[in-house]
């Protein structure tokens, strides 16, 4: 009885969250590896679509984008990805998948060639 009361109070106070909440949130390390594996145009379009990631690069101005272009495959993006909320991580995962499929389609060339 007291255990149930404590669980209810913890939920009301925001101390307990459902177990399934984090289950479908993509892993930061996996997202980092997938982001680093994109071509430069794909990488840039993904980063520009996520405001927190874009702001991190933009705060360094034009030199920031030049640095990122030269180092994006080895730069540790995990810390920045960790700062994203679960919905933003899901959006990032979707954008990476889209960029990969678009890049794969472009590399194959026109159908029938």
Gaussian input, Z-matrix of N, CA and C with variables (Angstrom, degrees):
# hf/3-21g

backbone

0 1
 N
 C     1     B1
 C     2     B2     1     A1
 N     3     B3     2     A2     1     D1
 C     4     B4     3     A3     2     D2
 C     5     B5     4     A4     3     D3
 N     6     B6     5     A5     4     D4
 C     7     B7     6     A6     5     D5
 C     8     B8     7     A7     6     D6
 N     9     B9     8     A8     7     D7
 C    10    B10     9     A9     8     D8
 C    11    B11    10    A10     9     D9
 N    12    B12    11    A11    10    D10
 C    13    B13    12    A12    11    D11
 C    14    B14    13    A13    12    D12
 N    15    B15    14    A14    13    D13
 C    16    B16    15    A15    14    D14
 C    17    B17    16    A16    15    D15
 N    18    B18    17    A17    16    D16
 C    19    B19    18    A18    17    D17
 C    20    B20    19    A19    18    D18
 N    21    B21    20    A20    19    D19
 C    22    B22    21    A21    20    D20
 C    23    B23    22    A22    21    D21
 N    24    B24    23    A23    22    D22
 C    25    B25    24    A24    23    D23
 C    26    B26    25    A25    24    D24
 N    27    B27    26    A26    25    D25
 C    28    B28    27    A27    26    D26
 C    29    B29    28    A28    27    D27
 N    30    B30    29    A29    28    D28
 C    31    B31    30    A30    29    D29
 C    32    B32    31    A31    30    D30
 N    33    B33    32    A32    31    D31
 C    34    B34    33    A33    32    D32
 C    35    B35    34    A34    33    D33
 N    36    B36    35    A35    34    D34
 C    37    B37    36    A36    35    D35
 C    38    B38    37    A37    36    D36
 N    39    B39    38    A38    37    D37
 C    40    B40    39    A39    38    D38
 C    41    B41    40    A40    39    D39
 N    42    B42    41    A41    40    D40
 C    43    B43    42    A42    41    D41
 C    44    B44    43    A43    42    D42
 N    45    B45    44    A44    43    D43
 C    46    B46    45    A45    44    D44
 C    47    B47    46    A46    45    D45
 N    48    B48    47    A47    46    D46
 C    49    B49    48    A48    47    D47
 C    50    B50    49    A49    48    D48
 N    51    B51    50    A50    49    D49
 C    52    B52    51    A51    50    D50
 C    53    B53    52    A52    51    D51
 N    54    B54    53    A53    52    D52
 C    55    B55    54    A54    53    D53
 C    56    B56    55    A55    54    D54
 N    57    B57    56    A56    55    D55
 C    58    B58    57    A57    56    D56
 C    59    B59    58    A58    57    D57
 N    60    B60    59    A59    58    D58
 C    61    B61    60    A60    59    D59
 C    62    B62    61    A61    60    D60
 N    63    B63    62    A62    61    D61
 C    64    B64    63    A63    62    D62
 C    65    B65    64    A64    63    D63
 N    66    B66    65    A65    64    D64
 C    67    B67    66    A66    65    D65
 C    68    B68    67    A67    66    D66
 N    69    B69    68    A68    67    D67
 C    70    B70    69    A69    68    D68
 C    71    B71    70    A70    69    D69
 N    72    B72    71    A71    70    D70
 C    73    B73    72    A72    71    D71
 C    74    B74    73    A73    72    D72
 N    75    B75    74    A74    73    D73
 C    76    B76    75    A75    74    D74
 C    77    B77    76    A76    75    D75
 N    78    B78    77    A77    76    D76
 C    79    B79    78    A78    77    D77
 C    80    B80    79    A79    78    D78
 N    81    B81    80    A80    79    D79
 C    82    B82    81    A81    80    D80
 C    83    B83    82    A82    81    D81
 N    84    B84    83    A83    82    D82
 C    85    B85    84    A84    83    D83
 C    86    B86    85    A85    84    D84
 N    87    B87    86    A86    85    D85
 C    88    B88    87    A87    86    D86
 C    89    B89    88    A88    87    D87
 N    90    B90    89    A89    88    D88
 C    91    B91    90    A90    89    D89
 C    92    B92    91    A91    90    D90
 N    93    B93    92    A92    91    D91
 C    94    B94    93    A93    92    D92
 C    95    B95    94    A94    93    D93
 N    96    B96    95    A95    94    D94
 C    97    B97    96    A96    95    D95
 C    98    B98    97    A97    96    D96
 N    99    B99    98    A98    97    D97
 C   100   B100    99    A99    98    D98
 C   101   B101   100   A100    99    D99
 N   102   B102   101   A101   100   D100
 C   103   B103   102   A102   101   D101
 C   104   B104   103   A103   102   D102
 N   105   B105   104   A104   103   D103
 C   106   B106   105   A105   104   D104
 C   107   B107   106   A106   105   D105
 N   108   B108   107   A107   106   D106
 C   109   B109   108   A108   107   D107
 C   110   B110   109   A109   108   D108
 N   111   B111   110   A110   109   D109
 C   112   B112   111   A111   110   D110
 C   113   B113   112   A112   111   D111
 N   114   B114   113   A113   112   D112
 C   115   B115   114   A114   113   D113
 C   116   B116   115   A115   114   D114
 N   117   B117   116   A116   115   D115
 C   118   B118   117   A117   116   D116
 C   119   B119   118   A118   117   D117
 N   120   B120   119   A119   118   D118
 C   121   B121   120   A120   119   D119
 C   122   B122   121   A121   120   D120
 N   123   B123   122   A122   121   D121
 C   124   B124   123   A123   122   D122
 C   125   B125   124   A124   123   D123
 N   126   B126   125   A125   124   D124
 C   127   B127   126   A126   125   D125
 C   128   B128   127   A127   126   D126
 N   129   B129   128   A128   127   D127
 C   130   B130   129   A129   128   D128
 C   131   B131   130   A130   129   D129
 N   132   B132   131   A131   130   D130
 C   133   B133   132   A132   131   D131
 C   134   B134   133   A133   132   D132
 N   135   B135   134   A134   133   D133
 C   136   B136   135   A135   134   D134
 C   137   B137   136   A136   135   D135
 N   138   B138   137   A137   136   D136
 C   139   B139   138   A138   137   D137
 C   140   B140   139   A139   138   D138
 N   141   B141   140   A140   139   D139
 C   142   B142   141   A141   140   D140
 C   143   B143   142   A142   141   D141
 N   144   B144   143   A143   142   D142
 C   145   B145   144   A144   143   D143
 C   146   B146   145   A145   144   D144
 N   147   B147   146   A146   145   D145
 C   148   B148   147   A147   146   D146
 C   149   B149   148   A148   147   D147
 N   150   B150   149   A149   148   D148
 C   151   B151   150   A150   149   D149
 C   152   B152   151   A151   150   D150
 N   153   B153   152   A152   151   D151
 C   154   B154   153   A153   152   D152
 C   155   B155   154   A154   153   D153
 N   156   B156   155   A155   154   D154
 C   157   B157   156   A156   155   D155
 C   158   B158   157   A157   156   D156
 N   159   B159   158   A158   157   D157
 C   160   B160   159   A159   158   D158
 C   161   B161   160   A160   159   D159
 N   162   B162   161   A161   160   D160
 C   163   B163   162   A162   161   D161
 C   164   B164   163   A163   162   D162
 N   165   B165   164   A164   163   D163
 C   166   B166   165   A165   164   D164
 C   167   B167   166   A166   165   D165
 N   168   B168   167   A167   166   D166
 C   169   B169   168   A168   167   D167
 C   170   B170   169   A169   168   D168
 N   171   B171   170   A170   169   D169
 C   172   B172   171   A171   170   D170
 C   173   B173   172   A172   171   D171
 N   174   B174   173   A173   172   D172
 C   175   B175   174   A174   173   D173
 C   176   B176   175   A175   174   D174
 N   177   B177   176   A176   175   D175
 C   178   B178   177   A177   176   D176
 C   179   B179   178   A178   177   D177
 N   180   B180   179   A179   178   D178
 C   181   B181   180   A180   179   D179
 C   182   B182   181   A181   180   D180
 N   183   B183   182   A182   181   D181
 C   184   B184   183   A183   182   D182
 C   185   B185   184   A184   183   D183
 N   186   B186   185   A185   184   D184
 C   187   B187   186   A186   185   D185
 C   188   B188   187   A187   186   D186
 N   189   B189   188   A188   187   D187
 C   190   B190   189   A189   188   D188
 C   191   B191   190   A190   189   D189
 N   192   B192   191   A191   190   D190
 C   193   B193   192   A192   191   D191
 C   194   B194   193   A193   192   D192
 N   195   B195   194   A194   193   D193
 C   196   B196   195   A195   194   D194
 C   197   B197   196   A196   195   D195
 N   198   B198   197   A197   196   D196
 C   199   B199   198   A198   197   D197
 C   200   B200   199   A199   198   D198
 N   201   B201   200   A200   199   D199
 C   202   B202   201   A201   200   D200
 C   203   B203   202   A202   201   D201
 N   204   B204   203   A203   202   D202
 C   205   B205   204   A204   203   D203
 C   206   B206   205   A205   204   D204
 N   207   B207   206   A206   205   D205
 C   208   B208   207   A207   206   D206
 C   209   B209   208   A208   207   D207
 N   210   B210   209   A209   208   D208
 C   211   B211   210   A210   209   D209
 C   212   B212   211   A211   210   D210
 N   213   B213   212   A212   211   D211
 C   214   B214   213   A213   212   D212
 C   215   B215   214   A214   213   D213
 N   216   B216   215   A215   214   D214
 C   217   B217   216   A216   215   D215
 C   218   B218   217   A217   216   D216
 N   219   B219   218   A218   217   D217
 C   220   B220   219   A219   218   D218
 C   221   B221   220   A220   219   D219
 N   222   B222   221   A221   220   D220
 C   223   B223   222   A222   221   D221
 C   224   B224   223   A223   222   D222
 N   225   B225   224   A224   223   D223
 C   226   B226   225   A225   224   D224
 C   227   B227   226   A226   225   D225
 N   228   B228   227   A227   226   D226
 C   229   B229   228   A228   227   D227
 C   230   B230   229   A229   228   D228
 N   231   B231   230   A230   229   D229
 C   232   B232   231   A231   230   D230
 C   233   B233   232   A232   231   D231
 N   234   B234   233   A233   232   D232
 C   235   B235   234   A234   233   D233
 C   236   B236   235   A235   234   D234
 N   237   B237   236   A236   235   D235
 C   238   B238   237   A237   236   D236
 C   239   B239   238   A238   237   D237
 N   240   B240   239   A239   238   D238
 C   241   B241   240   A240   239   D239
 C   242   B242   241   A241   240   D240
 N   243   B243   242   A242   241   D241
 C   244   B244   243   A243   242   D242
 C   245   B245   244   A244   243   D243
 N   246   B246   245   A245   244   D244
 C   247   B247   246   A246   245   D245
 C   248   B248   247   A247   246   D246
 N   249   B249   248   A248   247   D247
 C   250   B250   249   A249   248   D248
 C   251   B251   250   A250   249   D249
 N   252   B252   251   A251   250   D250
 C   253   B253   252   A252   251   D251
 C   254   B254   253   A253   252   D252
 N   255   B255   254   A254   253   D253
 C   256   B256   255   A255   254   D254
 C   257   B257   256   A256   255   D255
 N   258   B258   257   A257   256   D256
 C   259   B259   258   A258   257   D257
 C   260   B260   259   A259   258   D258
 N   261   B261   260   A260   259   D259
 C   262   B262   261   A261   260   D260
 C   263   B263   262   A262   261   D261
 N   264   B264   263   A263   262   D262
 C   265   B265   264   A264   263   D263
 C   266   B266   265   A265   264   D264
 N   267   B267   266   A266   265   D265
 C   268   B268   267   A267   266   D266
 C   269   B269   268   A268   267   D267
 N   270   B270   269   A269   268   D268
 C   271   B271   270   A270   269   D269
 C   272   B272   271   A271   270   D270
 N   273   B273   272   A272   271   D271
 C   274   B274   273   A273   272   D272
 C   275   B275   274   A274   273   D273
 N   276   B276   275   A275   274   D274
 C   277   B277   276   A276   275   D275
 C   278   B278   277   A277   276   D276
 N   279   B279   278   A278   277   D277
 C   280   B280   279   A279   278   D278
 C   281   B281   280   A280   279   D279
 N   282   B282   281   A281   280   D280
 C   283   B283   282   A282   281   D281
 C   284   B284   283   A283   282   D282
 N   285   B285   284   A284   283   D283
 C   286   B286   285   A285   284   D284
 C   287   B287   286   A286   285   D285
 N   288   B288   287   A287   286   D286
 C   289   B289   288   A288   287   D287
 C   290   B290   289   A289   288   D288
 N   291   B291   290   A290   289   D289
 C   292   B292   291   A291   290   D290
 C   293   B293   292   A292   291   D291
 N   294   B294   293   A293   292   D292
 C   295   B295   294   A294   293   D293
 C   296   B296   295   A295   294   D294
 N   297   B297   296   A296   295   D295
 C   298   B298   297   A297   296   D296
 C   299   B299   298   A298   297   D297
 N   300   B300   299   A299   298   D298
 C   301   B301   300   A300   299   D299
 C   302   B302   301   A301   300   D300
 N   303   B303   302   A302   301   D301
 C   304   B304   303   A303   302   D302
 C   305   B305   304   A304   303   D303
 N   306   B306   305   A305   304   D304
 C   307   B307   306   A306   305   D305
 C   308   B308   307   A307   306   D306
 N   309   B309   308   A308   307   D307
 C   310   B310   309   A309   308   D308
 C   311   B311   310   A310   309   D309
 N   312   B312   311   A311   310   D310
 C   313   B313   312   A312   311   D311
 C   314   B314   313   A313   312   D312
 N   315   B315   314   A314   313   D313
 C   316   B316   315   A315   314   D314
 C   317   B317   316   A316   315   D315
 N   318   B318   317   A317   316   D316
 C   319   B319   318   A318   317   D317
 C   320   B320   319   A319   318   D318
 N   321   B321   320   A320   319   D319
 C   322   B322   321   A321   320   D320
 C   323   B323   322   A322   321   D321
 N   324   B324   323   A323   322   D322
 C   325   B325   324   A324   323   D323
 C   326   B326   325   A325   324   D324
 N   327   B327   326   A326   325   D325
 C   328   B328   327   A327   326   D326
 C   329   B329   328   A328   327   D327
 N   330   B330   329   A329   328   D328
 C   331   B331   330   A330   329   D329
 C   332   B332   331   A331   330   D330
 N   333   B333   332   A332   331   D331
 C   334   B334   333   A333   332   D332
 C   335   B335   334   A334   333   D333
 N   336   B336   335   A335   334   D334
 C   337   B337   336   A336   335   D335
 C   338   B338   337   A337   336   D336

   B1=1.4388
   B2=1.5284
   B3=1.3158
   B4=1.4600
   B5=1.5282
   B6=1.3215
   B7=1.4638
   B8=1.5159
   B9=1.3153
   B10=1.4646
   B11=1.5312
   B12=1.3263
   B13=1.4543
   B14=1.5383
   B15=1.3224
   B16=1.4559
   B17=1.5319
   B18=1.3377
   B19=1.4538
   B20=1.5226
   B21=1.3255
   B22=1.4635
   B23=1.5259
   B24=1.3174
   B25=1.4607
   B26=1.5341
   B27=1.3158
   B28=1.4585
   B29=1.5284
   B30=1.3329
   B31=1.4530
   B32=1.5230
   B33=1.3193
   B34=1.4628
   B35=1.5279
   B36=1.3010
   B37=1.4620
   B38=1.5236
   B39=1.3169
   B40=1.4574
   B41=1.5127
   B42=1.3183
   B43=1.4648
   B44=1.5211
   B45=1.3080
   B46=1.4620
   B47=1.5172
   B48=1.3271
   B49=1.4526
   B50=1.5236
   B51=1.3104
   B52=1.4624
   B53=1.5206
   B54=1.3008
   B55=1.4586
   B56=1.5192
   B57=1.3227
   B58=1.4530
   B59=1.5226
   B60=1.3245
   B61=1.4595
   B62=1.5300
   B63=1.3039
   B64=1.4565
   B65=1.5061
   B66=1.3014
   B67=1.4567
   B68=1.5260
   B69=1.3216
   B70=1.4537
   B71=1.5319
   B72=1.3162
   B73=1.4639
   B74=1.5267
   B75=1.3420
   B76=1.4703
   B77=1.5295
   B78=1.3055
   B79=1.4635
   B80=1.5296
   B81=1.3219
   B82=1.4700
   B83=1.5235
   B84=1.3197
   B85=1.4622
   B86=1.5307
   B87=1.3238
   B88=1.4721
   B89=1.5271
   B90=1.3347
   B91=1.4601
   B92=1.5318
   B93=1.3367
   B94=1.4580
   B95=1.5257
   B96=1.3275
   B97=1.4701
   B98=1.5287
   B99=1.3457
   B100=1.4625
   B101=1.5316
   B102=1.3238
   B103=1.4598
   B104=1.5277
   B105=1.3248
   B106=1.4632
   B107=1.5310
   B108=1.3193
   B109=1.4642
   B110=1.5302
   B111=1.3227
   B112=1.4623
   B113=1.5262
   B114=1.3288
   B115=1.4645
   B116=1.5221
   B117=1.3286
   B118=1.4643
   B119=1.5386
   B120=1.3347
   B121=1.4736
   B122=1.5317
   B123=1.3272
   B124=1.4675
   B125=1.5148
   B126=1.3222
   B127=1.4598
   B128=1.5218
   B129=1.3167
   B130=1.4651
   B131=1.5259
   B132=1.3248
   B133=1.4672
   B134=1.5274
   B135=1.3255
   B136=1.4656
   B137=1.5257
   B138=1.3141
   B139=1.4696
   B140=1.5288
   B141=1.3228
   B142=1.4628
   B143=1.5261
   B144=1.3213
   B145=1.4671
   B146=1.5279
   B147=1.3321
   B148=1.4678
   B149=1.5312
   B150=1.3407
   B151=1.4703
   B152=1.5320
   B153=1.3316
   B154=1.4696
   B155=1.5278
   B156=1.3284
   B157=1.4658
   B158=1.5273
   B159=1.3264
   B160=1.4633
   B161=1.5317
   B162=1.3155
   B163=1.4658
   B164=1.5234
   B165=1.3285
   B166=1.4609
   B167=1.5284
   B168=1.3266
   B169=1.4639
   B170=1.5322
   B171=1.3356
   B172=1.4696
   B173=1.5284
   B174=1.3042
   B175=1.4662
   B176=1.5294
   B177=1.3271
   B178=1.4642
   B179=1.5246
   B180=1.3302
   B181=1.4637
   B182=1.5176
   B183=1.3276
   B184=1.4658
   B185=1.5260
   B186=1.3299
   B187=1.4654
   B188=1.5333
   B189=1.3338
   B190=1.4616
   B191=1.5152
   B192=1.3298
   B193=1.4701
   B194=1.5293
   B195=1.3262
   B196=1.4656
   B197=1.5258
   B198=1.3307
   B199=1.4684
   B200=1.5247
   B201=1.3173
   B202=1.4682
   B203=1.5157
   B204=1.3176
   B205=1.4642
   B206=1.5292
   B207=1.3182
   B208=1.4646
   B209=1.5256
   B210=1.3454
   B211=1.4701
   B212=1.5292
   B213=1.3330
   B214=1.4614
   B215=1.5258
   B216=1.3160
   B217=1.4831
   B218=1.5213
   B219=1.3200
   B220=1.4696
   B221=1.5231
   B222=1.3224
   B223=1.4678
   B224=1.5267
   B225=1.3383
   B226=1.4783
   B227=1.5307
   B228=1.3185
   B229=1.4655
   B230=1.5142
   B231=1.3358
   B232=1.4663
   B233=1.5322
   B234=1.3141
   B235=1.4661
   B236=1.5338
   B237=1.3218
   B238=1.4670
   B239=1.5233
   B240=1.3121
   B241=1.4672
   B242=1.5223
   B243=1.3356
   B244=1.4728
   B245=1.5278
   B246=1.3179
   B247=1.4682
   B248=1.5280
   B249=1.3273
   B250=1.4631
   B251=1.5238
   B252=1.3227
   B253=1.4656
   B254=1.5333
   B255=1.3305
   B256=1.4678
   B257=1.5322
   B258=1.3288
   B259=1.4688
   B260=1.5210
   B261=1.3159
   B262=1.4604
   B263=1.5258
   B264=1.3194
   B265=1.4784
   B266=1.5205
   B267=1.3294
   B268=1.4737
   B269=1.5249
   B270=1.3340
   B271=1.4581
   B272=1.5254
   B273=1.3265
   B274=1.4585
   B275=1.5306
   B276=1.3225
   B277=1.4645
   B278=1.5317
   B279=1.3211
   B280=1.4648
   B281=1.5239
   B282=1.3297
   B283=1.4649
   B284=1.5259
   B285=1.3207
   B286=1.4694
   B287=1.5233
   B288=1.3433
   B289=1.4771
   B290=1.5291
   B291=1.3231
   B292=1.4607
   B293=1.5251
   B294=1.3198
   B295=1.4669
   B296=1.5220
   B297=1.3359
   B298=1.4699
   B299=1.5218
   B300=1.3290
   B301=1.4633
   B302=1.5237
   B303=1.3254
   B304=1.4594
   B305=1.5225
   B306=1.3181
   B307=1.4665
   B308=1.5126
   B309=1.3356
   B310=1.4647
   B311=1.5229
   B312=1.3327
   B313=1.4713
   B314=1.5254
   B315=1.3465
   B316=1.4658
   B317=1.5233
   B318=1.3332
   B319=1.4659
   B320=1.5255
   B321=1.3314
   B322=1.4575
   B323=1.5315
   B324=1.3225
   B325=1.4673
   B326=1.5103
   B327=1.3286
   B328=1.4591
   B329=1.5186
   B330=1.3147
   B331=1.4636
   B332=1.5255
   B333=1.3151
   B334=1.4544
   B335=1.5182
   B336=1.3175
   B337=1.4782
   B338=1.4987
   A1=110.29
   A2=117.46
   A3=120.22
   A4=110.67
   A5=117.13
   A6=121.16
   A7=110.68
   A8=116.94
   A9=121.38
   A10=110.03
   A11=116.99
   A12=121.74
   A13=110.09
   A14=117.04
   A15=120.90
   A16=111.36
   A17=116.90
   A18=121.05
   A19=110.78
   A20=116.44
   A21=120.69
   A22=110.24
   A23=117.58
   A24=121.18
   A25=111.18
   A26=116.71
   A27=120.22
   A28=110.28
   A29=117.00
   A30=121.06
   A31=110.41
   A32=116.84
   A33=121.56
   A34=110.26
   A35=117.61
   A36=121.77
   A37=112.85
   A38=116.91
   A39=120.17
   A40=114.11
   A41=117.40
   A42=120.61
   A43=112.73
   A44=116.19
   A45=119.70
   A46=108.10
   A47=115.91
   A48=119.18
   A49=107.76
   A50=116.24
   A51=118.91
   A52=110.89
   A53=116.69
   A54=122.20
   A55=111.44
   A56=117.66
   A57=121.38
   A58=113.09
   A59=118.59
   A60=121.63
   A61=112.16
   A62=118.18
   A63=121.51
   A64=114.44
   A65=117.63
   A66=120.79
   A67=112.90
   A68=118.53
   A69=120.00
   A70=113.20
   A71=116.75
   A72=120.46
   A73=108.10
   A74=116.79
   A75=119.67
   A76=112.30
   A77=115.60
   A78=123.16
   A79=110.81
   A80=117.09
   A81=122.10
   A82=112.88
   A83=116.54
   A84=120.01
   A85=110.88
   A86=116.09
   A87=120.63
   A88=109.92
   A89=116.38
   A90=119.80
   A91=111.26
   A92=116.09
   A93=120.09
   A94=110.61
   A95=117.15
   A96=121.65
   A97=110.98
   A98=115.76
   A99=119.46
   A100=111.19
   A101=116.68
   A102=121.24
   A103=110.17
   A104=116.50
   A105=121.29
   A106=112.08
   A107=117.62
   A108=120.38
   A109=113.13
   A110=117.42
   A111=120.48
   A112=111.56
   A113=115.55
   A114=120.14
   A115=107.63
   A116=117.15
   A117=120.06
   A118=112.27
   A119=120.33
   A120=118.25
   A121=112.58
   A122=116.64
   A123=120.38
   A124=111.51
   A125=115.99
   A126=120.97
   A127=110.67
   A128=116.58
   A129=120.15
   A130=111.49
   A131=117.81
   A132=119.64
   A133=111.06
   A134=117.18
   A135=120.75
   A136=110.09
   A137=117.72
   A138=121.29
   A139=110.81
   A140=117.20
   A141=119.89
   A142=112.63
   A143=117.46
   A144=121.17
   A145=113.21
   A146=117.83
   A147=122.24
   A148=107.34
   A149=117.67
   A150=120.56
   A151=115.68
   A152=118.60
   A153=119.93
   A154=111.86
   A155=117.38
   A156=119.80
   A157=110.54
   A158=116.56
   A159=121.06
   A160=110.47
   A161=117.03
   A162=120.83
   A163=111.22
   A164=116.99
   A165=120.77
   A166=110.96
   A167=117.13
   A168=120.91
   A169=109.87
   A170=116.86
   A171=121.47
   A172=112.96
   A173=117.47
   A174=118.81
   A175=112.44
   A176=116.67
   A177=121.34
   A178=111.77
   A179=116.87
   A180=121.26
   A181=112.88
   A182=115.01
   A183=121.08
   A184=111.96
   A185=117.14
   A186=119.80
   A187=110.94
   A188=116.44
   A189=120.26
   A190=111.54
   A191=116.28
   A192=119.85
   A193=111.23
   A194=116.97
   A195=119.25
   A196=110.74
   A197=115.86
   A198=120.53
   A199=110.35
   A200=115.90
   A201=119.66
   A202=110.35
   A203=117.30
   A204=119.51
   A205=111.19
   A206=116.60
   A207=120.66
   A208=112.94
   A209=117.43
   A210=120.21
   A211=116.22
   A212=118.64
   A213=119.10
   A214=114.60
   A215=117.36
   A216=119.31
   A217=112.99
   A218=117.82
   A219=120.80
   A220=113.28
   A221=117.94
   A222=121.13
   A223=109.85
   A224=118.21
   A225=120.46
   A226=111.76
   A227=117.10
   A228=123.18
   A229=113.22
   A230=117.42
   A231=121.05
   A232=112.71
   A233=117.95
   A234=121.13
   A235=110.60
   A236=116.11
   A237=119.89
   A238=111.60
   A239=117.18
   A240=121.08
   A241=110.03
   A242=117.03
   A243=120.78
   A244=111.70
   A245=117.27
   A246=121.35
   A247=113.08
   A248=117.30
   A249=120.64
   A250=109.94
   A251=116.57
   A252=118.94
   A253=108.62
   A254=118.30
   A255=120.74
   A256=114.19
   A257=117.34
   A258=119.13
   A259=111.54
   A260=117.19
   A261=120.37
   A262=111.42
   A263=116.85
   A264=119.78
   A265=110.55
   A266=115.93
   A267=118.88
   A268=109.95
   A269=116.68
   A270=120.89
   A271=109.99
   A272=117.34
   A273=121.53
   A274=110.45
   A275=117.40
   A276=121.37
   A277=110.80
   A278=116.63
   A279=121.10
   A280=111.07
   A281=116.53
   A282=120.21
   A283=111.92
   A284=116.90
   A285=120.28
   A286=110.11
   A287=116.57
   A288=119.57
   A289=110.86
   A290=116.60
   A291=121.03
   A292=110.66
   A293=116.69
   A294=120.55
   A295=111.10
   A296=116.79
   A297=120.10
   A298=110.88
   A299=117.00
   A300=119.67
   A301=111.22
   A302=117.71
   A303=121.71
   A304=109.89
   A305=116.49
   A306=121.27
   A307=111.69
   A308=117.12
   A309=120.88
   A310=110.23
   A311=116.44
   A312=120.07
   A313=109.89
   A314=117.61
   A315=121.07
   A316=110.91
   A317=117.42
   A318=119.67
   A319=112.56
   A320=117.02
   A321=120.65
   A322=111.14
   A323=117.12
   A324=120.86
   A325=111.08
   A326=116.73
   A327=120.94
   A328=111.34
   A329=115.37
   A330=120.51
   A331=109.53
   A332=115.13
   A333=121.08
   A334=114.14
   A335=118.10
   A336=117.96
   A337=110.80
   D1=-47.96
   D2=-179.54
   D3=-68.49
   D4=-33.35
   D5=177.69
   D6=-62.55
   D7=-42.63
   D8=178.65
   D9=-64.41
   D10=-42.19
   D11=178.74
   D12=-60.29
   D13=-44.66
   D14=-179.81
   D15=-63.88
   D16=-39.62
   D17=178.02
   D18=-63.28
   D19=-43.77
   D20=178.46
   D21=-62.36
   D22=-44.70
   D23=-178.84
   D24=-66.54
   D25=-39.74
   D26=178.25
   D27=-63.11
   D28=-39.00
   D29=178.13
   D30=-66.12
   D31=-44.19
   D32=179.68
   D33=-61.54
   D34=-41.31
   D35=-179.04
   D36=-80.40
   D37=-2.95
   D38=178.86
   D39=80.53
   D40=18.10
   D41=-178.83
   D42=-89.19
   D43=-18.28
   D44=-179.79
   D45=-121.49
   D46=138.67
   D47=176.12
   D48=-127.03
   D49=155.56
   D50=179.65
   D51=-58.31
   D52=145.55
   D53=-178.01
   D54=-62.54
   D55=-36.02
   D56=-176.01
   D57=-72.26
   D58=-11.96
   D59=-175.10
   D60=-55.64
   D61=-49.44
   D62=-176.89
   D63=-88.57
   D64=-3.10
   D65=-173.57
   D66=-65.01
   D67=-34.38
   D68=-176.07
   D69=-103.66
   D70=12.45
   D71=178.02
   D72=-84.85
   D73=124.29
   D74=-178.64
   D75=-61.11
   D76=146.11
   D77=179.80
   D78=-72.74
   D79=134.12
   D80=-177.53
   D81=-60.52
   D82=-42.21
   D83=-178.61
   D84=-64.83
   D85=-41.39
   D86=178.20
   D87=-64.30
   D88=-43.89
   D89=178.76
   D90=-62.61
   D91=-39.42
   D92=178.12
   D93=-59.16
   D94=-48.14
   D95=-178.59
   D96=-62.29
   D97=-42.26
   D98=-179.80
   D99=-67.55
   D100=-39.28
   D101=178.48
   D102=-63.53
   D103=-43.26
   D104=-179.31
   D105=-67.63
   D106=-21.54
   D107=-177.53
   D108=-84.61
   D109=-7.33
   D110=-178.93
   D111=-74.56
   D112=157.52
   D113=170.66
   D114=-68.64
   D115=163.69
   D116=-178.99
   D117=-58.27
   D118=-48.10
   D119=179.71
   D120=-60.50
   D121=-39.40
   D122=178.04
   D123=-66.51
   D124=-44.21
   D125=178.94
   D126=-59.65
   D127=-49.01
   D128=-177.18
   D129=-62.93
   D130=-41.09
   D131=-179.94
   D132=-65.03
   D133=-36.55
   D134=178.21
   D135=-67.54
   D136=-48.89
   D137=-178.78
   D138=-62.01
   D139=-40.50
   D140=179.80
   D141=-67.24
   D142=-21.67
   D143=-179.89
   D144=-85.01
   D145=-13.40
   D146=179.07
   D147=-108.53
   D148=104.44
   D149=-172.88
   D150=-51.72
   D151=-40.61
   D152=-178.51
   D153=-67.94
   D154=-37.63
   D155=178.20
   D156=-71.22
   D157=-42.69
   D158=178.43
   D159=-61.13
   D160=-43.13
   D161=-179.59
   D162=-62.02
   D163=-36.01
   D164=179.13
   D165=-61.97
   D166=-40.56
   D167=178.99
   D168=-77.25
   D169=-43.83
   D170=-176.96
   D171=-60.98
   D172=-28.99
   D173=-177.13
   D174=-65.45
   D175=-14.52
   D176=177.13
   D177=-100.75
   D178=5.10
   D179=177.26
   D180=68.66
   D181=-156.67
   D182=-178.42
   D183=-60.88
   D184=-35.93
   D185=178.22
   D186=-63.74
   D187=-31.56
   D188=177.60
   D189=-61.62
   D190=-45.45
   D191=179.34
   D192=-68.06
   D193=-35.35
   D194=177.25
   D195=-65.59
   D196=-42.35
   D197=178.02
   D198=-63.08
   D199=-45.68
   D200=-178.93
   D201=-62.12
   D202=-43.15
   D203=-179.73
   D204=-59.52
   D205=-38.69
   D206=-179.30
   D207=-75.54
   D208=-23.94
   D209=-170.94
   D210=-128.30
   D211=6.78
   D212=-171.63
   D213=-62.05
   D214=-25.27
   D215=-179.42
   D216=-76.23
   D217=-17.85
   D218=-179.85
   D219=-119.46
   D220=-10.47
   D221=-179.40
   D222=-65.59
   D223=137.51
   D224=-179.50
   D225=-77.85
   D226=94.08
   D227=-178.64
   D228=-81.19
   D229=-12.67
   D230=-173.73
   D231=-54.89
   D232=-42.87
   D233=-178.12
   D234=-60.09
   D235=-42.76
   D236=178.14
   D237=-68.43
   D238=-37.08
   D239=178.32
   D240=-67.83
   D241=-37.19
   D242=177.39
   D243=-58.87
   D244=-29.39
   D245=-178.53
   D246=-77.26
   D247=-10.95
   D248=179.58
   D249=-77.35
   D250=146.09
   D251=175.44
   D252=-77.62
   D253=167.27
   D254=-175.94
   D255=-54.70
   D256=-40.15
   D257=179.27
   D258=-65.82
   D259=-37.72
   D260=178.29
   D261=-68.17
   D262=-34.96
   D263=176.61
   D264=-66.71
   D265=-40.57
   D266=177.26
   D267=-62.97
   D268=-42.03
   D269=178.17
   D270=-62.24
   D271=-42.61
   D272=178.42
   D273=-60.01
   D274=-45.32
   D275=179.64
   D276=-60.71
   D277=-42.24
   D278=178.90
   D279=-64.39
   D280=-44.33
   D281=179.40
   D282=-64.11
   D283=-38.06
   D284=177.79
   D285=-64.28
   D286=-45.45
   D287=178.16
   D288=-59.27
   D289=-43.16
   D290=179.58
   D291=-63.66
   D292=-44.78
   D293=179.35
   D294=-62.44
   D295=-39.69
   D296=178.65
   D297=-64.46
   D298=-45.49
   D299=-177.94
   D300=-68.90
   D301=-36.24
   D302=177.12
   D303=-67.18
   D304=-44.03
   D305=178.94
   D306=-64.11
   D307=-38.63
   D308=178.74
   D309=-66.89
   D310=-38.80
   D311=179.77
   D312=-66.15
   D313=-40.50
   D314=179.73
   D315=-66.58
   D316=-38.09
   D317=-177.34
   D318=-71.25
   D319=-23.14
   D320=178.08
   D321=-79.13
   D322=-21.29
   D323=-179.08
   D324=81.28
   D325=-173.76
   D326=-178.64
   D327=-64.53
   D328=150.29
   D329=-179.76
   D330=-62.00
   D331=139.22
   D332=176.77
   D333=86.21
   D334=3.44
   D335=179.59
   D336=-99.95

